[in-house]
């Protein structure tokens, strides 16, 4: 628990001051509950600190991988290389964090994200931008924080060569956006 408390305090330094106090206070309450032998209560207090941090942090995309398959959060088979045959589908696995929650109108929280893509040549020339090439919506009774996003890309028509794919993820429940990128090669 002490290492989790230390990690939260380090993260609290990088968020706005109004949230930093709340995060630190809630983490300290978790530590007190744990010392008193109340593990379940400590976890609940710690989740409050995590929720305050989540709300304050920007949208980000972690663990972007080119994969052969993805079946769930942390459940994927990473591709051996980034070289594709012409017309072969590119599959990306990613873990967004810091997104907001809306409502689905049925009493559930709803996560809603979309992604735009700009393809650049090896020399940096923008070859095209495509909006909302992928999206995910998840409704849940809980504020899920372990979410994976699988994106299937069809890059048909690209001639052999190396490319950079620049993405911009949009949170549909806030104004937050997050850039991320990956490199690919179309074999000749």
Protein Blocks (a to p, Z undefined) as FASTA:
>chain_A
ZZmmmmmmmmmmmpcfklmmmmmmmmmmmmmmmmnopaklmmmmmmmmmmmmmmmpccdd
ehiacdfbdcbehiacddfbfcdcehiacddddddehiacddehlopacddddddddddd
fkopafbdcehkbccddddfbdcfbdcddddddfehiacdddddddddddfkbcbdcddd
ddddddZZ
